[in-house]
């Protein structure tokens, strides 16, 4: 699965780190552009937009069904929230160009077919289906039919929801799928992260596993990386002090930089299965044990546990030979501190 120049199919590929712009432009094109540049400085591989309008998301209604409950947006009207948070479509081309100039991959989450068509004209390299859209099977089917990699977020998804979404992509002929563990709380409590799902996604569903994270800090992305996540997505903001709908669960430039550094270090720590010793490990054998003469031994004298022992350093015979050398006769005078070897004994073993 390739997204732009990034190949996620390689076992040794780096984690693909996405900075989510979301509503963190606060209605300012200049802020959006500066946020993209800051994401590059912070070490992101990609910047992700959201492509919708208030009218493509919902209807303008004051009925109780349309009032948000139980989240940080408590009491707000859906239409008004999306009207505030959306990224104007007329900005997209310029933001894509800025990202390209900065060396960032840029793509988006569409929320209806018109958004998919619009993004196709911009030649996006991939699509992200947001957590709350994972049950919108017609949208998933239409998006998958475009043949671009699909990243599915699972914040509200049951097992059946996930299976249906994946089947929909595959029936559309699209097998380039990533599945992101997500906790749809804002911010998300760390004890609900459930990172055990990362390897489960890969094994059970045969997809690229990853994380869409709403926790604060870098702990969950680090754990995800060690468990095999190949994608990490975090909301990114230029300056939390300016506020906005998503500010409370977004990372600023320094926080995002620290997270990227931690993820990259975690990648190095995970490494790969390899029993070959590094040069440092080989050098470390100097501190292992081996067989040494610990008392002077005269020619013809018997080798015993009193005059030969397994001690540091590791330049003599392997300690496993101690039972075989005990009882042998010295072929020459041996001095305390000499490395023992077979040529010193009456019979070469």
ABEGO torsion letter per residue (X at the ends): XBBEABBAABAABBBBBBBBAEAAAGGBAAAAAAAAAAAAAAGBABBBBBBBBAAAABBBBABAAABBBGBAABGBBAAAAAAAABBBAAAAAAAAAAAAAAGBBBBBBBABAAAAAAAAAAGBABBBBBAAAAABAAAAAAAAAAGBBBBBBAAABBAAAAAAAAAAAAAAGBABBBBBBBBBBOBBBAAAAGAAAAAAAAAAAGBBBBBBBABBEAAAAAAAAAAGBABBBBBBBABAAAEEAAAAABBBAAAAAAAAAAAAAAAAAAEBBBABBBAAAAAAAAABBBBBBABBBBBGBBBBAAABBBBOBAABBBAAAAAAABGBBBABBBBBGBBBBAAABABBX
